[in-house]
Amino acid sequence: MKLFIDSADINKIKMLTEYYSIDGVTTNPSIIVKEGKPFLPLLKEIQSSLGVEKELFVQTIADKAENIVEEAEYIQKSLQGNIVIKIPVTSEGLKAIKLLSGIGIRTLATTVYTPLNAYLAAKAGANYVAPYVNRIDNLTGNGIQVVKDIVEIFVKSNFNCEVLAASFKNTQQVLEVCLAGAHGVTASPDIIEAFLKVPSIKENVETFSREWYELYGNKSLLD
């Protein structure tokens, strides 16, 4: 299963990619704006820290399909490497996904709230769909069930489209979408870091080190 960082914070991205096996970075307009930096230089900096083989997701902001396609082509020409264009699942967005699929530009359908949103996007040729797990929950829905339903639809329909679950408030939601069959998750740096925030791990390591030191008087196997 793929793991993506949902952020444009270059320091966090560098740290996480150094320690963990990260498959890429997802961004959106709100994430980009939060950094307060010029758009393309920021994306190039992110890509430089990732490497061109990892996927970088960049979202369009236009409303009309033809303009979305123009923005997608501009992004592809401006950046090198493995770029995926994020497009909201509006009617115009679905039209744009169809057009981009026809010219070989890979897309992710974002703002997915229902299984039928995902179905339409996959039919249009999207390479990924991103159901918003916690936002669905906040609307009195069931985000995990939506992921399960999308996965089932895709399997039964033989869609060549991956479910990239997004929008998490805690690690339990991430665990549950993994068990639900999602092909990947994109999570904020604090959620990813929380994967290892288990007090018992630190306690165990400290015990190992203390007992070794008490007998051998050093803290390395090399001493």
CYANA upper distance limits for C-alpha pairs under 8 A (distance plus 0.5 A):
  1 MET  CA    178 CYS  CA      8.31
  1 MET  CA    182 ALA  CA      8.02
  1 MET  CA    183 HIS  CA      5.68
  1 MET  CA    184 GLY  CA      5.48
  1 MET  CA    185 VAL  CA      8.35
  2 LYS  CA     22 ILE  CA      8.19
  2 LYS  CA     23 ASP  CA      6.55
  2 LYS  CA    183 HIS  CA      6.85
  2 LYS  CA    184 GLY  CA      4.69
  2 LYS  CA    185 VAL  CA      6.88
  3 LEU  CA     21 SER  CA      8.28
  3 LEU  CA     22 ILE  CA      6.08
  3 LEU  CA     23 ASP  CA      6.02
  3 LEU  CA     24 GLY  CA      7.77
  3 LEU  CA    184 GLY  CA      6.21
  3 LEU  CA    185 VAL  CA      5.81
  3 LEU  CA    186 THR  CA      6.49
  3 LEU  CA    187 ALA  CA      8.40
  4 PHE  CA     22 ILE  CA      6.43
  4 PHE  CA     23 ASP  CA      6.01
  4 PHE  CA     24 GLY  CA      5.44
  4 PHE  CA     25 VAL  CA      5.67
  4 PHE  CA     26 THR  CA      7.07
  4 PHE  CA    184 GLY  CA      8.14
  4 PHE  CA    185 VAL  CA      6.68
  4 PHE  CA    186 THR  CA      4.92
  4 PHE  CA    187 ALA  CA      6.98
  5 ILE  CA     13 ILE  CA      7.63
  5 ILE  CA     22 ILE  CA      7.84
  5 ILE  CA     24 GLY  CA      6.96
  5 ILE  CA     25 VAL  CA      5.21
  5 ILE  CA     26 THR  CA      6.62
  5 ILE  CA    186 THR  CA      6.03
  5 ILE  CA    187 ALA  CA      5.92
  5 ILE  CA    188 SER  CA      6.34
  5 ILE  CA    189 PRO  CA      6.83
  5 ILE  CA    192 ILE  CA      8.35
  6 ASP  CA     25 VAL  CA      6.38
  6 ASP  CA     26 THR  CA      5.30
  6 ASP  CA     27 THR  CA      6.51
  6 ASP  CA    186 THR  CA      5.97
  6 ASP  CA    187 ALA  CA      5.49
  6 ASP  CA    188 SER  CA      5.25
  6 ASP  CA    189 PRO  CA      7.58
  7 SER  CA     13 ILE  CA      7.94
  7 SER  CA     25 VAL  CA      7.34
  7 SER  CA     26 THR  CA      6.95
  7 SER  CA     27 THR  CA      6.35
  7 SER  CA     31 ILE  CA      6.64
  7 SER  CA    188 SER  CA      6.58
  7 SER  CA    189 PRO  CA      7.60
  8 ALA  CA     13 ILE  CA      7.89
  8 ALA  CA     25 VAL  CA      8.38
  8 ALA  CA     26 THR  CA      8.48
  8 ALA  CA     27 THR  CA      6.83
  8 ALA  CA     31 ILE  CA      6.60
  8 ALA  CA     32 ILE  CA      6.51
  8 ALA  CA     35 GLU  CA      7.38
  8 ALA  CA     42 LEU  CA      8.27
  8 ALA  CA     43 LEU  CA      8.42
  8 ALA  CA     46 ILE  CA      7.66
  9 ASP  CA     13 ILE  CA      6.68
  9 ASP  CA     35 GLU  CA      7.22
 10 ILE  CA     14 LYS  CA      6.57
 10 ILE  CA     45 GLU  CA      7.92
 10 ILE  CA     46 ILE  CA      6.57
 10 ILE  CA     49 SER  CA      8.46
 11 ASN  CA     15 MET  CA      6.74
 12 LYS  CA     16 LEU  CA      6.58
 12 LYS  CA    189 PRO  CA      7.12
 13 ILE  CA     17 THR  CA      6.51
 13 ILE  CA     46 ILE  CA      7.99
 13 ILE  CA     49 SER  CA      8.10
 13 ILE  CA     50 LEU  CA      8.49
 13 ILE  CA    189 PRO  CA      8.30
 14 LYS  CA     18 GLU  CA      6.60
 14 LYS  CA     49 SER  CA      6.62
 14 LYS  CA     50 LEU  CA      8.20
 15 MET  CA     19 TYR  CA      7.05
 16 LEU  CA     20 TYR  CA      6.11
 16 LEU  CA     22 ILE  CA      7.90
 16 LEU  CA    189 PRO  CA      8.11
 17 THR  CA     21 SER  CA      6.96
 17 THR  CA     22 ILE  CA      6.17
 17 THR  CA     50 LEU  CA      7.64
 23 ASP  CA     54 LYS  CA      6.13
 23 ASP  CA     55 GLU  CA      7.08
 24 GLY  CA     50 LEU  CA      7.37
 24 GLY  CA     54 LYS  CA      5.48
 24 GLY  CA     55 GLU  CA      5.10
 24 GLY  CA     56 LEU  CA      6.17
 25 VAL  CA     55 GLU  CA      6.98
 25 VAL  CA     56 LEU  CA      5.54
 25 VAL  CA     57 PHE  CA      6.77
 25 VAL  CA    186 THR  CA      8.35
 26 THR  CA     56 LEU  CA      6.48
 26 THR  CA     57 PHE  CA      5.11
 26 THR  CA     58 VAL  CA      7.33
 26 THR  CA    186 THR  CA      7.47
 27 THR  CA     31 ILE  CA      6.40
 27 THR  CA     32 ILE  CA      7.20
 27 THR  CA     56 LEU  CA      8.35
 27 THR  CA     57 PHE  CA      6.34
 27 THR  CA     58 VAL  CA      6.15
 27 THR  CA     59 GLN  CA      7.36
 28 ASN  CA     32 ILE  CA      6.74
 28 ASN  CA     58 VAL  CA      6.86
 28 ASN  CA     59 GLN  CA      5.78
 28 ASN  CA     86 LYS  CA      8.35
 29 PRO  CA     33 VAL  CA      6.56
 29 PRO  CA     59 GLN  CA      7.20
 29 PRO  CA     61 ILE  CA      8.02
 30 SER  CA     34 LYS  CA      6.72
 31 ILE  CA     35 GLU  CA      7.55
 32 ILE  CA     36 GLY  CA      7.75
 32 ILE  CA     37 LYS  CA      8.20
 32 ILE  CA     39 PHE  CA      7.55
 33 VAL  CA     37 LYS  CA      7.88
 37 LYS  CA     41 PRO  CA      8.33
 37 LYS  CA     42 LEU  CA      6.87
 38 PRO  CA     42 LEU  CA      6.62
 39 PHE  CA     43 LEU  CA      6.96
 40 LEU  CA     44 LYS  CA      6.63
 40 LEU  CA     78 SER  CA      8.24
 41 PRO  CA     45 GLU  CA      6.61
 42 LEU  CA     46 ILE  CA      6.74
 43 LEU  CA     47 GLN  CA      6.63
 43 LEU  CA     79 LEU  CA      8.48
 44 LYS  CA     48 SER  CA      6.51
 44 LYS  CA     79 LEU  CA      7.30
 45 GLU  CA     49 SER  CA      6.93
 46 ILE  CA     50 LEU  CA      6.75
 47 GLN  CA     51 GLY  CA      6.26
 47 GLN  CA     52 VAL  CA      6.88
 47 GLN  CA     56 LEU  CA      7.48
 48 SER  CA     52 VAL  CA      7.77
 50 LEU  CA     54 LYS  CA      6.75
 52 VAL  CA     80 GLN  CA      7.32
 52 VAL  CA     81 GLY  CA      4.86
 52 VAL  CA     82 ASN  CA      6.46
 53 GLU  CA     81 GLY  CA      6.77
 53 GLU  CA     82 ASN  CA      6.36
 54 LYS  CA     81 GLY  CA      8.31
 54 LYS  CA     82 ASN  CA      6.60
 55 GLU  CA     81 GLY  CA      8.31
 55 GLU  CA     82 ASN  CA      5.37
 55 GLU  CA     83 ILE  CA      6.25
 55 GLU  CA     84 VAL  CA      7.31
 56 LEU  CA     82 ASN  CA      6.80
 56 LEU  CA     83 ILE  CA      5.56
 56 LEU  CA     84 VAL  CA      6.65
 57 PHE  CA     83 ILE  CA      6.45
 57 PHE  CA     84 VAL  CA      5.21
 57 PHE  CA     85 ILE  CA      6.23
 57 PHE  CA     86 LYS  CA      6.77
 57 PHE  CA    108 LEU  CA      8.44
 58 VAL  CA     75 ILE  CA      8.32
 58 VAL  CA     83 ILE  CA      7.83
 58 VAL  CA     84 VAL  CA      6.90
 58 VAL  CA     85 ILE  CA      5.67
 58 VAL  CA     86 LYS  CA      6.14
 59 GLN  CA     85 ILE  CA      6.15
 59 GLN  CA     86 LYS  CA      4.72
 59 GLN  CA     87 ILE  CA      6.53
 60 THR  CA     68 ILE  CA      6.66
 60 THR  CA     71 GLU  CA      6.73
 60 THR  CA     72 ALA  CA      7.21
 60 THR  CA     85 ILE  CA      7.63
 60 THR  CA     86 LYS  CA      6.92
 60 THR  CA     87 ILE  CA      6.68
 61 ILE  CA     68 ILE  CA      7.71
 62 ALA  CA     67 ASN  CA      6.29
 62 ALA  CA     68 ILE  CA      5.70
 62 ALA  CA     71 GLU  CA      8.00
 63 ASP  CA     67 ASN  CA      7.60
 63 ASP  CA     68 ILE  CA      7.33
 63 ASP  CA     92 GLU  CA      7.37
 63 ASP  CA     93 GLY  CA      8.22
 64 LYS  CA     68 ILE  CA      6.62
 64 LYS  CA     92 GLU  CA      6.06
 64 LYS  CA     93 GLY  CA      8.03
 65 ALA  CA     69 VAL  CA      6.72
 65 ALA  CA     92 GLU  CA      5.33
 65 ALA  CA     93 GLY  CA      6.49
 65 ALA  CA     94 LEU  CA      8.46
 65 ALA  CA     95 LYS  CA      6.37
 65 ALA  CA     96 ALA  CA      5.08
 66 GLU  CA     70 GLU  CA      6.84
 66 GLU  CA     96 ALA  CA      7.28
 67 ASN  CA     71 GLU  CA      6.70
 68 ILE  CA     72 ALA  CA      6.62
 68 ILE  CA     93 GLY  CA      8.04
 68 ILE  CA     96 ALA  CA      6.81
 69 VAL  CA     73 GLU  CA      6.66
 69 VAL  CA     96 ALA  CA      6.46
 69 VAL  CA     99 LEU  CA      7.85
 69 VAL  CA    100 LEU  CA      7.04
 70 GLU  CA     74 TYR  CA      6.67
 71 GLU  CA     75 ILE  CA      6.66
 72 ALA  CA     76 GLN  CA      6.71
 72 ALA  CA     85 ILE  CA      6.82
 72 ALA  CA    105 ILE  CA      8.46
 73 GLU  CA     77 LYS  CA      6.66
 74 TYR  CA     78 SER  CA      6.54
 75 ILE  CA     79 LEU  CA      6.62
 76 GLN  CA     80 GLN  CA      7.72
 76 GLN  CA     83 ILE  CA      7.28
 79 LEU  CA     83 ILE  CA      8.16
 83 ILE  CA    106 ARG  CA      7.95
 84 VAL  CA    105 ILE  CA      8.00
 84 VAL  CA    106 ARG  CA      5.70
 84 VAL  CA    107 THR  CA      5.70
 84 VAL  CA    108 LEU  CA      7.12
 85 ILE  CA    105 ILE  CA      8.16
 85 ILE  CA    106 ARG  CA      6.79
 85 ILE  CA    107 THR  CA      5.08
 85 ILE  CA    108 LEU  CA      6.50
 86 LYS  CA    107 THR  CA      6.21
 86 LYS  CA    108 LEU  CA      5.15
 86 LYS  CA    109 ALA  CA      6.40
 86 LYS  CA    110 THR  CA      6.69
 87 ILE  CA     93 GLY  CA      6.33
 87 ILE  CA     97 ILE  CA      7.93
 87 ILE  CA    107 THR  CA      7.54
 87 ILE  CA    108 LEU  CA      6.69
 87 ILE  CA    109 ALA  CA      5.61
 87 ILE  CA    110 THR  CA      6.20
 88 PRO  CA     93 GLY  CA      6.17
 88 PRO  CA     94 LEU  CA      8.48
 88 PRO  CA    109 ALA  CA      6.12
 88 PRO  CA    110 THR  CA      5.16
 88 PRO  CA    111 THR  CA      5.93
 88 PRO  CA    112 VAL  CA      8.24
 89 VAL  CA     93 GLY  CA      5.82
 89 VAL  CA     94 LEU  CA      6.41
 89 VAL  CA    109 ALA  CA      6.36
 89 VAL  CA    110 THR  CA      6.69
 89 VAL  CA    111 THR  CA      6.74
 89 VAL  CA    112 VAL  CA      7.16
 89 VAL  CA    117 ASN  CA      7.20
 89 VAL  CA    121 ALA  CA      7.40
 90 THR  CA     94 LEU  CA      6.65
 91 SER  CA     95 LYS  CA      6.87
 92 GLU  CA     96 ALA  CA      6.69
 93 GLY  CA     97 ILE  CA      6.67
 94 LEU  CA     98 LYS  CA      6.83
 94 LEU  CA    120 LEU  CA      8.00
 94 LEU  CA    121 ALA  CA      6.70
 94 LEU  CA    124 ALA  CA      6.74
 95 LYS  CA     99 LEU  CA      6.84
 95 LYS  CA    124 ALA  CA      7.96
 96 ALA  CA    100 LEU  CA      6.51
 97 ILE  CA    101 SER  CA      6.42
 97 ILE  CA    107 THR  CA      7.16
 97 ILE  CA    109 ALA  CA      8.48
 97 ILE  CA    121 ALA  CA      8.05
 97 ILE  CA    124 ALA  CA      6.56
 97 ILE  CA    125 GLY  CA      6.84
 97 ILE  CA    126 ALA  CA      6.68
 98 LYS  CA    102 GLY  CA      6.85
 98 LYS  CA    124 ALA  CA      5.40
 98 LYS  CA    125 GLY  CA      6.31
 98 LYS  CA    126 ALA  CA      8.28
 99 LEU  CA    103 ILE  CA      7.30
100 LEU  CA    104 GLY  CA      6.74
100 LEU  CA    105 ILE  CA      5.63
100 LEU  CA    106 ARG  CA      7.63
100 LEU  CA    107 THR  CA      8.12
101 SER  CA    105 ILE  CA      6.16
101 SER  CA    106 ARG  CA      7.01
101 SER  CA    107 THR  CA      8.11
101 SER  CA    124 ALA  CA      8.32
101 SER  CA    125 GLY  CA      6.13
101 SER  CA    126 ALA  CA      7.64
106 ARG  CA    126 ALA  CA      7.55
106 ARG  CA    127 ASN  CA      6.60
107 THR  CA    126 ALA  CA      5.72
107 THR  CA    127 ASN  CA      5.95
107 THR  CA    128 TYR  CA      7.03
108 LEU  CA    126 ALA  CA      6.22
108 LEU  CA    127 ASN  CA      6.29
108 LEU  CA    128 TYR  CA      4.89
108 LEU  CA    129 VAL  CA      5.90
108 LEU  CA    130 ALA  CA      7.59
109 ALA  CA    118 ALA  CA      8.10
109 ALA  CA    121 ALA  CA      6.68
109 ALA  CA    126 ALA  CA      6.77
109 ALA  CA    127 ASN  CA      8.50
109 ALA  CA    128 TYR  CA      6.65
109 ALA  CA    129 VAL  CA      5.14
109 ALA  CA    130 ALA  CA      6.69
110 THR  CA    129 VAL  CA      6.57
110 THR  CA    130 ALA  CA      5.53
110 THR  CA    131 PRO  CA      7.58
111 THR  CA    130 ALA  CA      7.24
111 THR  CA    131 PRO  CA      7.13
111 THR  CA    132 TYR  CA      7.04
112 VAL  CA    117 ASN  CA      6.22
112 VAL  CA    118 ALA  CA      6.78
112 VAL  CA    129 VAL  CA      7.48
112 VAL  CA    130 ALA  CA      6.29
112 VAL  CA    131 PRO  CA      4.96
112 VAL  CA    132 TYR  CA      6.59
113 TYR  CA    117 ASN  CA      7.12
113 TYR  CA    131 PRO  CA      6.24
113 TYR  CA    132 TYR  CA      6.64
113 TYR  CA    136 ILE  CA      6.67
113 TYR  CA    146 VAL  CA      8.22
114 THR  CA    118 ALA  CA      7.23
114 THR  CA    131 PRO  CA      8.03
114 THR  CA    146 VAL  CA      6.75
115 PRO  CA    119 TYR  CA      6.64
115 PRO  CA    146 VAL  CA      6.48
115 PRO  CA    147 VAL  CA      8.11
115 PRO  CA    149 ASP  CA      6.66
115 PRO  CA    150 ILE  CA      5.54
115 PRO  CA    153 ILE  CA      8.39
116 LEU  CA    120 LEU  CA      6.63
117 ASN  CA    121 ALA  CA      6.88
118 ALA  CA    122 ALA  CA      6.62
118 ALA  CA    129 VAL  CA      6.54
118 ALA  CA    131 PRO  CA      8.28
118 ALA  CA    150 ILE  CA      7.12
119 TYR  CA    123 LYS  CA      6.64
119 TYR  CA    150 ILE  CA      7.88
119 TYR  CA    153 ILE  CA      7.86
119 TYR  CA    154 PHE  CA      8.12
120 LEU  CA    124 ALA  CA      6.67
121 ALA  CA    125 GLY  CA      7.01
121 ALA  CA    126 ALA  CA      6.07
121 ALA  CA    129 VAL  CA      7.64
122 ALA  CA    126 ALA  CA      5.51
122 ALA  CA    127 ASN  CA      7.67
122 ALA  CA    128 TYR  CA      8.16
122 ALA  CA    129 VAL  CA      7.99
122 ALA  CA    159 PHE  CA      7.10
122 ALA  CA    160 ASN  CA      8.20
122 ALA  CA    161 CYS  CA      6.50
123 LYS  CA    159 PHE  CA      8.20
125 GLY  CA    161 CYS  CA      8.35
126 ALA  CA    161 CYS  CA      6.91
127 ASN  CA    160 ASN  CA      7.48
127 ASN  CA    161 CYS  CA      5.18
127 ASN  CA    162 GLU  CA      6.75
128 TYR  CA    161 CYS  CA      5.76
128 TYR  CA    162 GLU  CA      5.16
128 TYR  CA    163 VAL  CA      6.29
128 TYR  CA    164 LEU  CA      6.86
129 VAL  CA    161 CYS  CA      7.77
129 VAL  CA    162 GLU  CA      6.90
129 VAL  CA    163 VAL  CA      5.70
129 VAL  CA    164 LEU  CA      6.38
129 VAL  CA    165 ALA  CA      8.29
130 ALA  CA    163 VAL  CA      6.68
130 ALA  CA    164 LEU  CA      5.36
130 ALA  CA    165 ALA  CA      5.62
130 ALA  CA    166 ALA  CA      6.34
131 PRO  CA    143 GLY  CA      8.17
131 PRO  CA    146 VAL  CA      8.09
131 PRO  CA    147 VAL  CA      7.26
131 PRO  CA    163 VAL  CA      8.08
131 PRO  CA    164 LEU  CA      7.58
131 PRO  CA    165 ALA  CA      5.75
131 PRO  CA    166 ALA  CA      6.41
131 PRO  CA    167 SER  CA      8.37
132 TYR  CA    136 ILE  CA      6.49
132 TYR  CA    143 GLY  CA      7.49
132 TYR  CA    165 ALA  CA      7.09
132 TYR  CA    166 ALA  CA      5.51
132 TYR  CA    167 SER  CA      5.44
132 TYR  CA    168 PHE  CA      8.38
133 VAL  CA    137 ASP  CA      6.96
133 VAL  CA    142 ASN  CA      8.12
133 VAL  CA    143 GLY  CA      4.64
133 VAL  CA    144 ILE  CA      6.89
133 VAL  CA    146 VAL  CA      8.39
133 VAL  CA    147 VAL  CA      8.25
133 VAL  CA    165 ALA  CA      7.29
133 VAL  CA    166 ALA  CA      6.53
133 VAL  CA    167 SER  CA      5.84
133 VAL  CA    168 PHE  CA      6.79
133 VAL  CA    173 GLN  CA      8.26
134 ASN  CA    138 ASN  CA      6.70
134 ASN  CA    143 GLY  CA      6.76
134 ASN  CA    167 SER  CA      5.81
134 ASN  CA    168 PHE  CA      5.75
134 ASN  CA    169 LYS  CA      6.91
134 ASN  CA    173 GLN  CA      8.45
135 ARG  CA    139 LEU  CA      6.94
135 ARG  CA    143 GLY  CA      8.14
135 ARG  CA    167 SER  CA      7.07
136 ILE  CA    140 THR  CA      7.30
136 ILE  CA    141 GLY  CA      5.66
136 ILE  CA    142 ASN  CA      6.68
136 ILE  CA    143 GLY  CA      5.63
137 ASP  CA    141 GLY  CA      5.19
137 ASP  CA    142 ASN  CA      5.65
137 ASP  CA    143 GLY  CA      5.96
142 ASN  CA    146 VAL  CA      6.83
143 GLY  CA    147 VAL  CA      6.90
144 ILE  CA    148 LYS  CA      6.84
144 ILE  CA    173 GLN  CA      7.97
144 ILE  CA    176 GLU  CA      7.15
144 ILE  CA    177 VAL  CA      6.38
144 ILE  CA    180 ALA  CA      7.60
145 GLN  CA    149 ASP  CA      6.59
145 GLN  CA    180 ALA  CA      8.45
146 VAL  CA    150 ILE  CA      6.66
147 VAL  CA    151 VAL  CA      6.69
147 VAL  CA    163 VAL  CA      8.12
147 VAL  CA    165 ALA  CA      7.78
147 VAL  CA    177 VAL  CA      7.19
147 VAL  CA    180 ALA  CA      7.18
147 VAL  CA    181 GLY  CA      8.27
147 VAL  CA    182 ALA  CA      7.33
148 LYS  CA    152 GLU  CA      6.73
148 LYS  CA    177 VAL  CA      8.21
148 LYS  CA    180 ALA  CA      5.64
148 LYS  CA    181 GLY  CA      7.18
148 LYS  CA    182 ALA  CA      8.21
149 ASP  CA    153 ILE  CA      6.67
150 ILE  CA    154 PHE  CA      6.64
150 ILE  CA    163 VAL  CA      8.05
151 VAL  CA    155 VAL  CA      6.70
151 VAL  CA    163 VAL  CA      7.43
151 VAL  CA    180 ALA  CA      8.31
151 VAL  CA    181 GLY  CA      6.90
151 VAL  CA    182 ALA  CA      7.27
152 GLU  CA    156 LYS  CA      6.65
153 ILE  CA    157 SER  CA      6.43
154 PHE  CA    158 ASN  CA      6.23
154 PHE  CA    159 PHE  CA      5.54
154 PHE  CA    160 ASN  CA      8.27
154 PHE  CA    161 CYS  CA      7.78
155 VAL  CA    159 PHE  CA      7.19
162 GLU  CA    182 ALA  CA      8.15
162 GLU  CA    183 HIS  CA      6.22
162 GLU  CA    184 GLY  CA      8.21
163 VAL  CA    182 ALA  CA      5.78
163 VAL  CA    183 HIS  CA      5.74
163 VAL  CA    184 GLY  CA      6.94
164 LEU  CA    182 ALA  CA      6.85
164 LEU  CA    183 HIS  CA      6.47
164 LEU  CA    184 GLY  CA      5.13
164 LEU  CA    185 VAL  CA      5.59
164 LEU  CA    186 THR  CA      7.25
165 ALA  CA    177 VAL  CA      7.59
165 ALA  CA    182 ALA  CA      7.04
165 ALA  CA    184 GLY  CA      6.81
165 ALA  CA    185 VAL  CA      5.22
165 ALA  CA    186 THR  CA      6.85
166 ALA  CA    185 VAL  CA      6.50
166 ALA  CA    186 THR  CA      5.78
166 ALA  CA    187 ALA  CA      6.95
167 SER  CA    186 THR  CA      8.22
167 SER  CA    187 ALA  CA      7.42
168 PHE  CA    173 GLN  CA      6.79
168 PHE  CA    174 VAL  CA      7.36
168 PHE  CA    187 ALA  CA      7.15
168 PHE  CA    191 ILE  CA      8.23
169 LYS  CA    173 GLN  CA      7.77
169 LYS  CA    191 ILE  CA      8.09
170 ASN  CA    174 VAL  CA      7.57
170 ASN  CA    191 ILE  CA      6.85
171 THR  CA    175 LEU  CA      6.74
171 THR  CA    191 ILE  CA      6.80
171 THR  CA    192 ILE  CA      8.41
171 THR  CA    194 ALA  CA      7.44
171 THR  CA    195 PHE  CA      7.08
172 GLN  CA    176 GLU  CA      6.70
173 GLN  CA    177 VAL  CA      6.82
174 VAL  CA    178 CYS  CA      6.80
174 VAL  CA    185 VAL  CA      7.75
175 LEU  CA    179 LEU  CA      6.87
176 GLU  CA    180 ALA  CA      6.56
177 VAL  CA    181 GLY  CA      6.95
177 VAL  CA    182 ALA  CA      6.24
178 CYS  CA    182 ALA  CA      5.95
178 CYS  CA    183 HIS  CA      8.20
178 CYS  CA    184 GLY  CA      8.08
178 CYS  CA    185 VAL  CA      8.46
187 ALA  CA    191 ILE  CA      6.60
187 ALA  CA    192 ILE  CA      6.86
188 SER  CA    192 ILE  CA      6.95
189 PRO  CA    193 GLU  CA      6.57
190 ASP  CA    194 ALA  CA      6.61
191 ILE  CA    195 PHE  CA      7.34
193 GLU  CA    197 LYS  CA      7.54
198 VAL  CA    202 LYS  CA      7.93
199 PRO  CA    203 GLU  CA      6.89
200 SER  CA    204 ASN  CA      6.48
201 ILE  CA    205 VAL  CA      6.76
202 LYS  CA    206 GLU  CA      6.64
203 GLU  CA    207 THR  CA      6.71
204 ASN  CA    208 PHE  CA      6.73
205 VAL  CA    209 SER  CA      6.73
206 GLU  CA    210 ARG  CA      6.52
207 THR  CA    211 GLU  CA      6.59
208 PHE  CA    212 TRP  CA      6.68
209 SER  CA    213 TYR  CA      6.55
209 SER  CA    219 LYS  CA      7.22
210 ARG  CA    214 GLU  CA      6.59
211 GLU  CA    215 LEU  CA      7.03
212 TRP  CA    216 TYR  CA      6.45
212 TRP  CA    217 GLY  CA      7.93
212 TRP  CA    218 ASN  CA      8.03
212 TRP  CA    219 LYS  CA      7.73
213 TYR  CA    217 GLY  CA      5.03
213 TYR  CA    218 ASN  CA      5.63
213 TYR  CA    219 LYS  CA      6.27
218 ASN  CA    223 ASP  CA      7.05
219 LYS  CA    223 ASP  CA      8.19
